[in-house]
């Protein structure tokens, strides 16, 4: 009866937009999870608001009616979510003890729909938390009493000293005569946090229409600064990546000088920079517009040379003893249950010398330790010798070093040190850390990259909780404070350090982003001792003798030692920003890339062809063990490979990704490559100019190709007219499970009838925003197919396909288990949808 009832309900749903109702069933677990996440997110804000309310009430202040109403509605909605969660648990428990294990579809539908509704309402309440403060001050002067701890604002505590500094910055920004305002103070004192708070304040008070922020750093990268500002201005257009530095600067300048009031924040400036090259108005141009500049630096002199008037330079000092103690206690979360314990903690705080970075890092390291550990820490900080006598931030370096030493797991320590190989303020991808960790043997008993990702995530969380890494505003990335990075570099570059991992001593040269024009000098030129050398983001053109880990330069030649030391052993090789490297194979003409499993080429120049096998090395096997090939932003590349591909080349390749190669044309994979891709499983192509993906012309008939291919993703291929070219019968898609195609506007169809006969494993077909698409399966008068069945298809999503007329215009019947169809106004013939398959599919 339950199935019959559900079928009647489902049939009624089809009168509405199909996906809208069935989505509640298909995404049952996802909707429940989203509700849980939204509830946790709202609850975290409610806790903060209640804390502020309690503190305000202690001061005798009256709580705003708006705040009380918001808290009440938030609590009511949280109670609804909890009641629904109880109902979900009861439903699951009923299934566990029932003799029938089949899900109750009606119940799932209702619960999922309620979850979506409550989550949406919670999101609205969350967004309404925009009140400025929670209370109204009392009209009479309050009695003099012991000051209370400052109320937290986000992750920043508005101490009395910080409030004065912030107000000084705001006052300077409000003054009409101040077009550039500077904040200066030593590293780790909280300048970046301060400007973020100022940004929130000026927006809430309506002083500016928009705030954009870019990190400058010691090694200035104009392109990186331009990208950050353009993103904040929502300025990036289709030709942004191809535009010259001057072209991008012109666009930025025009936007900033327009009628909008824009605050441009430039964080961490070390020396004078030419703002006009970036695209930021300066001098008379800045005076003529409504925008202003706010900068941070360690040195007041930089404020002066950048044009800050004396009255618009604000010094951010260290915290007072009282503020230091409040920050430390809040961060540590420790209850000092005896006078002795509190005295030891006060000693530790004094040794941090009022620097927020040191206070927070040490507090996180000691938070869960007992009294004896606290005593050892206090003694160590008092007695420690400077790690670097010439360094101006010795005390904070010592605090960070102690936090590093407190890490219990050597793998967490090792991953922390790897992070110093990247430039200052770099968004470090977690994926890259997992790959490097795996390559250095950091993760034990790990055989796959997926396992390495799991281990890396675990240690990254430990480092974030310890204050040694920071969360990034970019998904999948983390960052390292520049002072923390200095500490890591000192640890890895000192010969006195006994830094061992496994059986070998780790020794790094970290020179990323140092503005080098030539190879850095080393005592006795003994480069063999280094475990890793990073010269990312420099302008080195020729390398000396020695090993290397990360290449990111304008080099045009590689020495023999590199070929011998790296190519024979390397499993992963990354070319990043190697604009003068014209041929990545000419250096390897001895064919020594036997161990290479992963090759990533990004923002580099290898001429019109990445792998020119026609240039005299076609007899050698190349990339015979390569499993992953990732190609990004190769602006001059027209073809991946030219020439006859030798037997054995690419035979183990499983993943191929090609993105942002705007000059790539004709077939992405020609017949020379296809015949070697016997193990290709995933193909992802995005924003290229190819006309077809697979070129089967000239291939031997009588066998199929690409039989192991499981996933194809095609995204924003503006010139793509065909998926394949040549005899369709040569395509063997027996294992294809996922096809996702988005914004391929010239594409007319996907599969031939003969191809569709082999799609027995296809589970997901998602097609979106393909304007000219007429059919999913092409009609072929020469081939007759009685029946087309996609037996494993779980998701068929056709969205915004203005010209789609038929799924298939042939005479054969077509059956698929499930369909979601949106905005396909001309669609006249749809597949036969079998609900019975949906009912037995796990949701």
N, C-alpha and C positions, 0 to 999 in steps of 0.2 A: 504493500500500500504506500510505503514511504517513497519508493521509486516512482510510482504512478503519480503521486501528488507532486513530487518534484518536477516531473516531466511537464505536467500541466502548468506549473508556475513558470518553468523555463520557457515554455512556448509563449506564454503571455509576455515574457520579458523581451522576446524578439520583436515585438511591436515597437519597443523603444529602441534607442541606439543600442546595438547588440552588446557592445563591450561594457557599457555602463553598468549593466546588472550582473553579467557573468563575471566581471572583474572581481566582484565581492567574493566569489568562490575561488577563482584562480589564484588570487593573491590573499587568500585567507590568512596565512601565517605572516605574510609581509605586512598586512594591515594591522594585525595584532602587535607585531614588533614595532611598527611606527607609533602606535598608541603608547606603548611602554616607553619608547624614547622621548616622545613629546611630554609625557607625564614627568619623567625624570628631569627634563630640561626646565619645565615650568616649576617643578618643586624646588630646584636649585635657586631659582630667582626668588621664590616665595620665602625660602629660608633667609636669604640675604635681606629682603625687605623687612621680615619680622625682626631680624637682628637690629636693623636701623630703627625700627619702631620702638623696640625695647630700650635702646640707648636714648632715644628722644624722650621717652616717658620718664626715664631716670632723671633727665635734666629738667623735667617739669613742663615740657613743651606739649602742645596740643596736636594730635595726629590729624592730618588732612582727611576730609570726608572722602575725597577721591581715592586715597590710599586704602582706607578701611573698606570701601566698596570693592576695590580691586582684589584685596586679599580674600574677602568673603566669597567673591565669584570664583576665584582660583581654588579655594578650598572646596567649594561645592562641586566644581568640575573634577577635582581630584577624587572626591568621594564617588562620583559617577564612574570614573575610570576603575576605581578599586572594586566597586560592585560588579562591573562588567567582567573584570579579571576573575573574580570569584565564580561567576557564572561559567566562564570559559573553563576554569579548573574543574568545576563540577561536571561539565559536559565531557571532559577528557576522562575523568575518573569513572563516569558511567560507562564509557566505551571499554575501559580496561576490565571492568567486572561483568560486562555483558557477554553473552555467548556469540553475539554478532559483532564483528570488528569493523563493519562498514560504517563510514562516517555518516552522521545525521546531517544531510545536506541542507535541510530547511533551517536547522539550528545554526549551522556554519554560516549560511547566507545572512541570517539576522544578526549574528554576533559580529561578523565582519563589517556589515553595514553600520552597526552602532559604533564600532571602533573607529571607522572613518569619520563619522559625524562628530564624535567626542574629540578626536585628535584635531579636527579642523577648528572646533570651538576653542580648544586649548591654545592652538596657534594664534587665534584672534586675541585671546586674553594676554598671551605672552607679548604680542606686539603692542598692546595698549599700555604696557609698563613704560610710559614715557614721562612720568611726573618728575619734576625737579625737586628733590628732597621729599621727605615723608611727613614733615611737621611744620607748624607755625611757631615762631619764637614767642616766648612769654613777654608780656608787656612791661613787667617789672624786672628790675635787675636781679638776677639770681644770686643766691648767697654764695660766698666764696667757699669752694670745696676743692678736694683733690681732683685734678683733671682726669677725665675718663679716657680710655683708649680711643683713638680716632676710628671713625666709622669707615669700613672698607668701601671703596668705589671700584667695582670690577675686581681686578687683581692688584689694585694700587691703593695704598692707604694714604689718605689726605692728612698727613701730619701738619702740625702748625707751621713748621718751617717750609714744608712743601706748598702749603696753601698760599703763603706769602709769595713764594717764587712764582707760582702759577698766576697769581693775581698781577704780579709785576709784568709777566709776559703778556697777559691779556690787556693790561693798561697800555703797554708799548704798542701792541697791535691796533688798539683803538685810536691811537694818536695819528692824525692825518699826515703828519710830517715824517712818520716812520714807515718806510717801504720795505726795509729789511730789518728783522729782529734776530738776534743771536743768543743762544744759550750755551754757556761754556762751563766746563767742569771736568774733573778727572774721570778716567775710565771706571765704569762700574758704579757711578754715583746716581744713575737713574735718568739720564737725559732723554733717552728714547721713550721711556715710560712717561716722562713729563710731557713731551710733545704730543703723544697720543691722547693724554688727558686734555691738553689744550685744544686739540682737534675736536674732541667731543663737546667741549664747552663752547667753542665759537660757533659750532653748528647749532647747538641747542639755543644759543642766544641770538641766532640769526645774523651774526657778524659777517659771515661769508656764505655764499651759495654752494660752494664745493671745496673740499679739502683733498689734496693729493699729496702722496708721500713717496720719496725715493731715498734709498740708502746709497751714499756716495763711496765710502770706505777709503782706505789708504791708497789702493791701486784703482784709479778712476777708470770706469768703463762707461763711456758715453752712451753706448747702445743700451746697456742695462738700465741706466738712469732714464733714458728716453722711453723705454718700454714700460717702466713703472709708472711714469707720469701719464703716458698715453692710456694705459689701462685705467688709471683713476679718472681720466677725462672721458673715458669711453670713446676714444678717438681712433683706435686701430681700425683701419680699413683694409680692403682686400689686397692692396698693393703695398701695405706697410713694410712687410719683410723685404720686398724688393727695392724699396726706396733708398736713396743715398742718405748719408748722415745729414747732409744739408737739407734734403727734402723733408726728412722727418722733423728736423729742427724748425723749418718754416711752418709746418702744420701745427706744431706745438705752440709756437709763438703767436700764430693767428688766433688759436683757440684761447690762450691765456689773456690776450689783449682784447678779446671780445667784451661784451657788456657784462658778463658774469663776474662776480667777486670771487676770486679763487685764491685760496691760501696754499702756496707750494711749500711743503716741508722737505728740506734737504738734511738728512740725518748723517752724522759722522763724517764731517768734512775735515780733512787734514791739512790742506793747503789751498791756495787760490785756484779756482777753476773758472774757465771761460763759460759763463752761463749762456752766452749767445750761441755757442756751439751746441749746447744741449737743446736750446729752443726756449729758454726762459728769458723773458724781457729783462733788460738791465739798463741802468742809467736813465736817459730821457724816455725810453720806451716804457720802462717800469713806472716812471712818474706819470706817464700819460694814461695809464690804465688803472682799474680798480683793484687789481690783484696785488698780493704782498708775498714776501718770502720769509719763512722761519727756518733758521738753520741751527744745527748743534755741532759742537766741536770741543775738543779737549783743551784748546788753546785760545785765549782771548785775542791773541794777535791775528788769528784767522778771522775772527769777527771784524776786526779793523780792516784788513785788506779786502774783505768781501763787501765792505760798504756800510757796516753797521755803525750808527752814531753812538757816541758814548752813552747816551740815555737809553739806547735800545739794546744794550748788552746786559744780559742777566746772568749772574754767576750762580750756579747750582752747587751749594756747599754739601758737605757730608752731613749726616743726620746727627741731631743732638743725642746725648746719652739716653734721655728719656724716650725719644722716638726710636732709637736703635733697639732699646729693650722691648718696646711694644711690638716692633716688626719681628724681632727674633722670637719672642714668645708665641706670637700668632702663627709664624711659619713652622716652628718646631712642634707645636701642639702638645707640648709636654707639661705635666703638672708637677711643679717643684714642691714636693710634700715635706720638705725640711729646710730650715735655714741654711744648712750646709750645702744642700743641693742648689739652692738659689744663689748662694755666694759663688759657687763654681761656675754656674751659668753666667753670672755677671762678669766673671773674669774672662770667659770666652767672648762675650759681647764686646768688652773693652779691646780685646785683641783684634777684633774686626774693624776697629777704627772708624765706625760710622758709615761704612760703605755698604749700601743695600745689597749689592751682588755678593759680597763676602758674607754678610749676615744671613742671607737666604740660603746660600750654598751650605754653609756650616750648619745652620739650623736643620736643614733637610737631612744632612748626614748624621746628626746626633739625635734626631727626634725620637727614635725608638731604642736608644741605648740606655744602659743603667748608669748609676752614679760613678762607678769606677771608670767606665769608658769616658765619661765627661771629664773626670779628673785628668786622665791621660791626654785628652784633647787640649785642655787648658794648659797643661804643662808643655805640651809639644809646641803650641803656638807662642808661648812665652819664651821658650828656649831656642826656637828654630833659627837657623842662620838663613840669610836671604838666598833664595834660589838663584837669583841673578843680581849681584851687587849693583849693577848699572841700571837696573830696571826701576822705573819710577813708581811701580805699583807692587812693591815686594810683598806687602802684607796681604793684599787680596790674592796674589799668586800663591802664597803659603796656605791660605784658607782653602783655595780650590784644590791644591795638591793634597791637603789632608782629606778632603771629601773624596777625591779619587782613591786614595789609599784605603778609605773605609769601604769601598766596594768589595763585596765578598767574592763575587764570581770573576775569575780572571778573564773570561770571555767578554764580560761587560766592560772591563778595563781596556781590553784590546780594541773593541768596537769604538770606544770613546777616542782612543788614540788615532784610529783610522780617520776620524772626522777632521782632524787637524790638517789632513792632506788637501782639503778643499779651501778655497779662498775665504777671506773675511765676509761675513754676512751672506754666505752662499746658501741657497735652498738645497739642502742635501737630500737627494731622493732615497727613501728607505729601500727601494728596489736596488739601487746601486750599492748601498751598504751590505745588503744580503749577498749580492754577487761578489763583492770584494772579500767579504768574510768567508764565503765558500771557497774562493780562490786561494786564500791564505790558510785554509785548513782550520778555520776558527770554530766551526760547528762539527762536533763529533757525531759519527754514525749518521751523517746526512748524505744522501745520494742524489736527491732531486732539488731543484731550485725552489720548489714549493715548500719543502721542509726547511730550507735555508731561510726563506721569508718568515716562516713561523718563529724560528729561533731568533732572527734579527729583531722582529717585533717585540719579543720578550725582553731583550736586552736594551732596546731603545726605550721601552717604558721605564725600565730601571734607571736609566740615565736621566730621563726627564724628571722622574720622581726625586732624583738626587740633585736636581738643579744644574746638572752638567750639560744638558741639552735643552733646547727650547722648542716648543711647538711652533710650526710655521703657519702662516696664513695661506700657504699653498698646499693643496691636498697631496698626501703621500710624501711630505717632506718634513725635515726638522732643520733647526739652525743651531749654531754654536756662537755664543757671545765671543767677541773678539778677545777679551781678556782671558776667558776660559781657553780659547784656542792658543793664546800665548803660552799658557801653562802646559798644555798638551805638547806643544812644540818643544818646550824646554825639557820635558820628560823624555821625549823620543830622540832628542838630538844630543843629549849629554852622554859622554863616554863613561861618566861615573855611575850612570843608572844601570842597575842590573835588571833590565827589562826582558824577561824570557817568556816566550809562549811556546809550549811544547819543548822541543829539544834545541831551539834556535833563539838567539838573542835578536830582539827587534831594534832597528836603528833607522830612523827616518830622516830624510831631507825634505822639509815642507817649505817650498818657495812659491806656492801658488799665489798668483795675483800680486807679485812683487815688482812688476814693471821692468823685469830683466831684459836686456838686449843681447846678452851672451850668457853662456853656461856659468852658473855660480861656482866659485872656487872652493876646493876642498883641500885640506891639508894632505900633502903627498899624493893628491889625485887618487885617493884610494876609494873608488866608488863601489867596489865589490862588497864592501862591508854593509852597504845599505840594504835594508829589507824593502824599502819603498822610497821613491823619489817622485815628488809632485812638482811639476813646472807648469801647471795649468794657468791660462790667462797671462801669458808673457809674450814677448816678441823675439824669442830665440829662433834663429834660422839654421844654425848648425850645432850639432851635439858633439861633445868630446867622447872619450872612452869611459863607459860606466853603464850600470843597469838603470831601468826606468819603470815606473808603474803607470803614471798617467801622462798622456800626451795631449796638450791643448795649446798649441803654439802656431806660429807662422812658418815653421821649419820647411825647408825645401829639399833636404837630403838627410838620410839616416846613415850613421857610420856602421862599419862592419861589426863592431862589438854589439850593437843593438840587434842586428840580424842573428848573430850567434847566441847572445844571452837571452833574448826574448822570444824569437820566433821558434826556437826549438822546444821551449818549455811552456810558453804561454797558452792558457786555456781560454782566456778572454782578452780581447784587444779592443780599445776604444780610441777612435780618432775624433777629437772634438775641436772644431775651429782651426783645423790644419789647412789654411787656405792656399798654401803654396805646395802642397803635396800633390803632384800631378798624376801619379800612377802608384797605387798602393801595392801593385805586384812587382814593379821593377826592382824594388829592394829585396824581394824574396825569390829571385830567379834561381836560387839553389833549391827551392822547393822544401823549405824546412818548417812549414806551418803544420806539421803533422798533428800536434796536440791541440790546435785551436778549435774551441767548441762554440764560442760566441764572438761575433764581430759586430761592433756598433760604429757607424760612421755618421757623425752629426756636424752640421754647420761647417763642412769642409769642401775642398775643391779637388776633384780627381779627374778633371777634364770632362769630355762628353760621355765617357764610359767608365764605370766603376771598375770593371774587371775586363781589361783588354786582352783576352786570350789570344788574339791574332798577332800580338806583338812579340813573337819569337819564343814564347814559353808554353805553347799549346800542348807540348808533349809531356809536360810535368803534371802530376796530380796536384791540384790545389784545393784547399778546403775540404779534404776528404773526410775529416771528422767533424766538420762544422755542423752544429745543431740549430743555431739561431743566427739570423742575419737581419739587422735592424738598420735602415737607411733613413736619415732625417735631413731635410733642408739642404739637399745637394742641388744648388741652383743651376749649375751648368750641365748636369748629367742628362743625357738624352736616352741612354740605354744602360741597363744593368750590366750586360755582358755582350761582348762582340767576339765572334770566332767560334770554332768548334770546341765544345766542352769535352775534355778527355774523359774516358771511362773512369768511374770512381769519384769524380768531382761532385760535390753537393749530395752524395748518395745518402748521407745521414741527416740532411737538413730537415728540420721539423717545423720551424717557425720562420716566416718571412714577413717583414713589416716595412712598408715603403710609404713615407709621409712627406708632404710639402716639397716635392721635387717638381717644380712647376714646368720644367722643360722636358720632362719625361714624356715620350710620345710613342705612337704606334702600339705594339703589343707590350704589355708589361713583361710577360714571360714568353719568349719565342720558342720555337720547336727545339733549338739547341739546348736550352735550359730544361724545358719540360721533360725531355727524355731521361734526364738524370734525377729528377725530383721524385724518386720512388717512395720517399718516406715523409713528404710534406704533409703536415697536419693542420696548420693554421696559416691563413693568409689575410693580412690587414693592409688595405690600400686607402690612402686618404689624401685629398687635395693634390692630385697630379693631373696631367693633361693626356693621359693614355686614351686611345680609342677602343681598345679591347684588352681584356685581361689575359686570356690564354690564346696563343697562336699555334694551332695544330697543323698548319700547312707543312707538307713535306715529311711528316712523321710516318713511320712504318705502320701499315694497317695490319689487322689481325690480332691486335692486343689493345688493351685500354691503358690510359695514363691517369695519374693523380688518384689512384684507387684508395690511398690512405688519407686523403683530404677530409677533414672533419668540420672545419669552420672557415667561412669566407665573410669578410666585412669590407664593404665598399662604401666610402664616405666622401661626398662632395667631389665627385669626378665629373667636372663640367663638360668634358669632351667624350665621355664614354658612350659609344653607340652599340657595342656588342659585348657580351660576356666572353664569347669565344669567336675565333675566326678559323675556318677550315672545316674538315669533316667532324660533325658533332658526335658521331658514333665513336670517335677516339677518346672521348671524355668518359672516364669511369668514376662516377660519383657515388659508388655503393656505400661508402662510409660517411658521406656528408650529413652532418647533423644540424648545423646552424648556418643560415644565410641572412645577413643583415645588409640592406642597401638603403642609403639615405642620400638625397639630393644628387641623384645622377639624372639630370634633366633631359638628356638626349637618348637615354636608353629606351628601347621600344619593347623588349621582352627579355625573359631570363633564360628559359630552358627550351630545348627542342622536345618533341614528343618522345623520341628515343631516349634522351637524357632523363626525362621524367619517369620512364620505366625503371630506372636504376636508383631512384631516390627512396629506397626502402628504409633508410635510417633517419631521414629528415624529421627533425623534431620542432624546429623553429624557423619560420620564414617571416621576416619583418621587412616591409617595404614602406618607405616614407618619403614624401615630398619629391617624387620623380614625375615631373610634369608631363613628359611625352609618352609615358608608359601606356601601351595599348593592351598588352596581354602578359600574363605571367608565363604561360606556356605557349610557345609560338605554333601557329597552325602551319602544317606542312602537307600540301596536297599529294606529295609523292610517298608519304609514309602514313599508313593506316594503323591506328592503335585502338583496339576495342574498348579497353578500360584503363584508366589511369587511377592508381590508388596510392595514397601516401599514408601507409598504415600507422606510422609512429608520430605523425604530426600532432603536436600539442598546442602550438601557437601559430596562428596565421593572422598577422596584423597588416592590414592594407590601409594606409593613412595618407590623406591629402594627395590622392592620385587623380588629378582632374580629368585625364583622358583615358583612364582605364575603362575599357568596355567589357572585356571578358576575362575570366580567369583562364579559360581555354576555349577556343572557338571551333574545335574539332567536333566530330560526331560521337566520340566515345564518352561514356559516363565517367564522372570524376567524383571520388569520395575522399573527404578529409574529415577527421574527427572533430575539429573545432575551428571557429573562425571569428575574428574580430575585424569589423569593417567600418572605417570612418571616412567621411567626406569624399566618397567616390561617386559623384553624382551621375555619371554616365554608365555605371556598372549595370549590365543587364542580365548577365549569366553568372551565377555564383556556384561554387561547388555544393555537392550534396553533403550537408552537415549531419553527422551521426552522433546524436546525444548519448547513445549507449556507451560509446567510447569515452566520452567525458565523465560519465558516472563511475567508470571503473578506474579512471586515472587517479593516481595519488595527487592530492592537492597540497 
